[in-house]
Amino acid sequence: MLNIENILGEHKRVCAVVELDAALENLESLKKGLMPETKILAVIKANAYGHGAVQLAKKLASLEYVFGYAVATVEEALQLRRNNLHKPILILGYTFPDCYEKLVAEDIRPTIFRQDMAVSLSEEALRQGKKLKVHIKVDTGMSRIGIFPDDTGLAFVKQVMDMPGLEIEGIFTHFARADEKDKTSALEQFERFTSFTKRLEEELSLEVPLKHCANSAAIMELPETGLDLVRAGIALYGLWPSEEMDKDRTALHPLFSLYSHLVYVKTVPAGTPVSYGGIYVTDKKRRIATVPVGYGDGYPRGLSEKGEVLVRGKRAPILGRVCMDQFMVDVTDIPEAGEGDLVTLVGVDGTECITMEELGTLSGRFNYELACDLGSRIPRVYL
Ligand SMILES: *Cc1c(COP(=O)(O)O)cnc(C)c1O
């Protein structure tokens, strides 16, 4: 049994512990449902959903079945390159022209769907004497980015095929509703996508090496959409895409735990208002403890009066509003609780567990958002 206090070391105020080995277990679980030849693109945008992109990428660097990394921006891609990560990197969104020089120089794959983009990228690649690998995005139902899977899309692909600086390595689409119980919409998107890639084969004799569409939800519940490559994001971190997912079907282990320590414990009489606005007033004599974490750390203010933390293996409810840097919890029913005690904000203590999903729901937010927001002010320790 690992001693949490030893792991946290000097990070008493707040500290996230990220268990990188759990990512490997999660990938193994995800792989089980896929065809053996399907590769995985590890989605580590937004600093790996707040978990630490460089650390995650290093952990996965030697895995043969991990094709590469997907990020959202050039800055994220360059950060990986600066840290000597050499696997392929795909930028999932639009990339602005002022970055094309660096992008080509570092062999970073852009997602293309606009003609002006394709033309400029091809010119830049030629200028550097290279052929740039690109992935074409197809809009089959998100209405976000991507070419349409119709004659206009076909014409776009044909133009790209003729651009001397570009090589079409991949083509992909993204599901809007694969995390729902009813998979009708996702399967319709899949059908539009595969019909389109079939047209490319038949009418342009183009066989794109990497066709991909599955996100975490689809990997777990629509493995038949796996194709050549899948894009694993949230499940890599051991978190669930939505509450409608079948949690018995795939074993996931969260990587992330969040800890603090009680800094003040006091007993107040009935009728005492607690925190900003005095929205909570004690109904009786209560023991109140202060936790030195707040929304300035990304801990949601929406948890005011709703969230709970774990102290000595028991749940302590939040009293009143969460402040920027502190909040109060009720330890009346945990008489053994005292100043300096470990507080678990996310994670396991004894038989109790607070999940990111629980906090997401209680705060009216979303576990993806919460993970991203547990911000830069929180030091991280990697196991
Ligand atoms: C973020 C993202 C993913 C990962 O989605 P998860 O639900 O986290 O698995 C996959 N593909 C695209 C295009 C994305 O933007």
The ligand as an ORCA input file, in Angstrom:
! r2SCAN-3c Opt
* xyz 0 1
  C     -11.400     15.167    -28.513
  C     -11.590     14.333    -29.716
  C     -11.550     12.934    -29.630
  C     -11.504     12.184    -28.320
  O     -12.819     12.031    -27.829
  P     -13.090     11.221    -26.477
  O     -14.564     11.273    -26.306
  O     -12.374     11.964    -25.393
  O     -12.546      9.868    -26.676
  C     -11.579     12.220    -30.803
  N     -11.659     12.842    -32.009
  C     -11.742     14.172    -32.125
  C     -11.854     14.789    -33.464
  C     -11.724     14.967    -30.983
  O     -11.811     16.299    -31.104
*
